[in-house]
Amino acid sequence: MPLIVRDHTWTQNQSTVYISLPLKGVKTANVHVICTDEYLKVRENVKL
């Protein structure tokens, strides 16, 4: 299920786009990121 993030920021130059997403309460070591030319997926690895 998609989650709409409204408080992101981004910058870009000729060859690169930088996206910043605030992930409050989430350790960066537990984040999985998939990025393609047209898709960005960020999810938290949760151990059950």
N, CA and C of each residue as an Amber inpcrd file, in Angstrom:
protein
   144
   0.8450000  -1.1710000   0.0000000   0.0000000   0.0000000   0.0000000
   0.8920000   1.2360000   0.0000000   0.7110000   2.1370000  -0.9390000
   1.5400000   3.3420000  -0.9980000   1.2460000   4.2880000   0.1600000
   2.2660000   4.9670000   0.5690000   2.1520000   5.9830000   1.6030000
   2.5970000   7.3040000   0.9990000   1.7690000   8.3100000   1.0940000
   2.1050000   9.6150000   0.5400000   2.8820000  10.3950000   1.5890000
   4.1090000  10.7670000   1.2570000   4.9690000  11.5310000   2.1570000
   4.9410000  12.9810000   1.7020000   4.4770000  13.8570000   2.5680000
   4.3210000  15.2560000   2.1960000   5.4930000  16.1360000   2.6170000
   6.3360000  15.6630000   3.5290000   7.4100000  16.5150000   4.0240000
   8.7880000  16.0830000   3.5200000   8.8640000  15.6590000   2.2620000
  10.1420000  15.3120000   1.6550000  10.7700000  16.5540000   1.0210000
  12.0670000  16.4900000   0.7930000  12.7550000  17.5450000   0.0510000
  13.6030000  16.8820000  -1.0230000  13.8880000  17.6130000  -2.0630000
  14.7510000  17.0870000  -3.1100000  15.5050000  18.2170000  -3.7880000
  16.6670000  17.8700000  -4.2910000  17.4830000  18.7700000  -5.1010000
  18.0190000  17.9600000  -6.2660000  18.4620000  18.6450000  -7.2760000
  19.0180000  17.9300000  -8.4220000  20.0750000  18.7740000  -9.1030000
  20.9440000  18.0840000  -9.8300000  21.8850000  18.7560000 -10.7120000
  21.7690000  18.0850000 -12.0730000  22.7270000  18.2910000 -12.9190000
  22.6570000  17.7760000 -14.2940000  22.5070000  16.2520000 -14.3470000
  23.1180000  15.5350000 -13.4050000  23.1440000  14.0760000 -13.5070000
  22.5510000  13.3210000 -12.3160000  22.2030000  14.0180000 -11.2310000
  21.8020000  13.3280000 -10.0100000  20.6180000  14.0110000  -9.3430000
  19.7410000  13.2010000  -8.7540000  18.6350000  13.7080000  -7.9420000
  18.8490000  13.2040000  -6.5160000  18.7630000  14.1130000  -5.5420000
  18.9030000  13.7790000  -4.1280000  17.5460000  13.9510000  -3.4550000
  17.0560000  12.8950000  -2.8140000  15.7580000  12.9200000  -2.1390000
  15.9830000  12.6920000  -0.6500000  15.3630000  13.5210000   0.1700000
  15.4600000  13.3870000   1.6190000  14.0740000  13.1040000   2.1840000
  13.9500000  11.9700000   2.8850000  12.6830000  11.5640000   3.4990000
  12.8670000  11.4770000   5.0050000  12.0900000  12.2130000   5.7840000
  12.1900000  12.0720000   7.2330000  11.5250000  10.7670000   7.6770000
  12.2840000   9.9200000   8.3390000  11.7590000   8.6430000   8.8350000
  11.8580000   8.6600000  10.3510000  10.9260000   9.3030000  10.9800000
  10.9470000   9.4840000  12.4310000  10.7720000   8.1480000  13.1460000
  11.6850000   7.8620000  14.0750000  11.6040000   6.6400000  14.8560000
  12.1000000   5.3980000  14.1450000  12.7460000   5.5460000  12.9840000
  13.2340000   4.4020000  12.2170000  14.7550000   4.4730000  12.1480000
  15.4240000   3.3700000  12.4890000  16.8800000   3.3120000  12.3820000
  17.2610000   3.1330000  10.9190000  18.2530000   3.8890000  10.4680000
  18.6530000   3.8080000   9.0610000  19.1670000   2.4180000   8.6930000
  19.6870000   1.6750000   9.6560000  20.1580000   0.3160000   9.3810000
  19.0040000  -0.6210000   9.0380000  17.7800000  -0.2530000   9.3900000
  16.6050000  -1.0920000   9.1430000  15.8140000  -0.6700000   7.9090000
  16.3710000   0.1930000   7.0880000  15.6540000   0.7100000   5.9200000
  16.1730000   0.0390000   4.6530000  15.2590000  -0.3950000   3.8170000
  15.5800000  -1.0140000   2.5290000  15.0960000  -0.0650000   1.4290000
  15.9860000   0.2810000   0.4900000  15.6520000   1.2340000  -0.5700000
  15.8310000   0.5680000  -1.9230000  14.8200000   0.7090000  -2.7830000
  14.9000000   0.2780000  -4.1750000  14.6400000   1.5070000  -5.0330000
  15.5280000   1.7600000  -5.9720000  15.3970000   2.9500000  -6.8150000
  15.6870000   2.5950000  -8.2670000  14.7890000   2.9970000  -9.1600000
  14.9990000   2.8650000 -10.5970000  14.7930000   4.2370000 -11.2260000
  14.8440000   4.3120000 -12.5310000  14.6420000   5.5920000 -13.2170000
  13.2490000   6.1720000 -12.9850000  12.2650000   5.3210000 -12.7100000
  10.8870000   5.8040000 -12.5770000  10.2060000   5.4010000 -11.2700000
  10.9460000   4.8040000 -10.3320000  10.3060000   4.2360000  -9.1400000
  11.2370000   4.3590000  -7.9420000  10.6730000   4.7120000  -6.7970000
  11.4180000   4.7410000  -5.5400000  10.5900000   4.0230000  -4.4840000
  11.1840000   3.0240000  -3.8510000  10.4970000   2.2880000  -2.7890000
  11.3950000   2.2970000  -1.5570000  10.8340000   2.7270000  -0.4360000
  11.5470000   2.7430000   0.8380000  10.6930000   1.9830000   1.8340000
  11.2850000   0.9880000   2.4940000  10.5210000   0.2360000   3.4810000
  11.4070000  -0.0940000   4.6670000  10.7660000  -0.3070000   5.7960000
  11.4780000  -0.6800000   7.0100000  11.4910000  -2.1960000   7.1220000
  12.6720000  -2.7620000   7.3650000  12.7870000  -4.1980000   7.5980000
  12.3450000  -4.4760000   9.0220000  11.2070000  -5.1150000   9.1740000
  10.6500000  -5.3910000  10.4940000  10.8320000  -6.8710000  10.7970000
  11.4580000  -7.1600000  11.9340000  11.6130000  -8.5500000  12.3590000
  10.4180000  -8.9360000  13.2070000   9.7720000 -10.0130000  12.8350000
   8.6040000 -10.4860000  13.5890000   9.0040000 -11.5070000  14.6110000
